[in-house]
């Protein structure tokens, strides 16, 4: 039972990721393949694997925060929920609405939120912050990929 918060955090993140993937499925078949993309765009199969690992790391991060219940754990939980909402919103904006510019707005809000979460969680639990570093780098890369698509389509 001690690690229940971690399992719950991972479950929530994977559920949000799964819901986002459901929204993307049609666009991934009928719209996205025909867009002009950066030469740095990874093959499609890479995205699912990377996001699965990132969602697990995100869930462990918030689970560790919940396990320790420091003075600011509610604030960190709110910040985590906000960044997760913008993570989901990006899928809606970019893929469901098929709007690279709306995607840019969502991902441009997401990136500082995840950086802020990592910075604030560092004083509470260093591992929670470190678990967000790959997510920060991936979203920064995704920001570039999104911008490329927005500018060239």
Steps between C-alpha positions, in 0.01 A plus 500: 500500500796729548550543125130543421545875430766417240280239332206743505713776347619268224145381436370858466778600262462191283122552491544859382752385241267226381208744473720736300605219268137417430444860388803479270425175321294640212733794437801269510352308208337772292674830574838485673680275245438758229645799686842638424712409802851574618775262392555447875153350545542149642315204346142468622571187703744695719232735633286235670795342677649828612169631629430178690833526681446872565151445643637233732777734616251782550276272705789387718597864550161609631463176695821577688366846579180345635694246707698767680216753546724799559358841579451589134376163373157644417656781299720252316197280436314795351795593283537139391129479412524824303796382294328165440189686381710702254671179389157359414385831352791491257366171355157657465631818340754347266339171399127520571462859376784446251641838589878530530462859621258403777748224582773764524292693752446189712859377488633853562299504824596140585877542484533767774252310717708183495819696563332673795380167638854357476650803673241506778505125555880499527488649850240242601645190336799511268404180324160650413678785327754278322220280368367805316824582315441261207144635477631857485746412225240304302240778521762757399576282197127457434464880520752531217327227296162665553638839396649349186163348404320827578737705285515260204139389459 
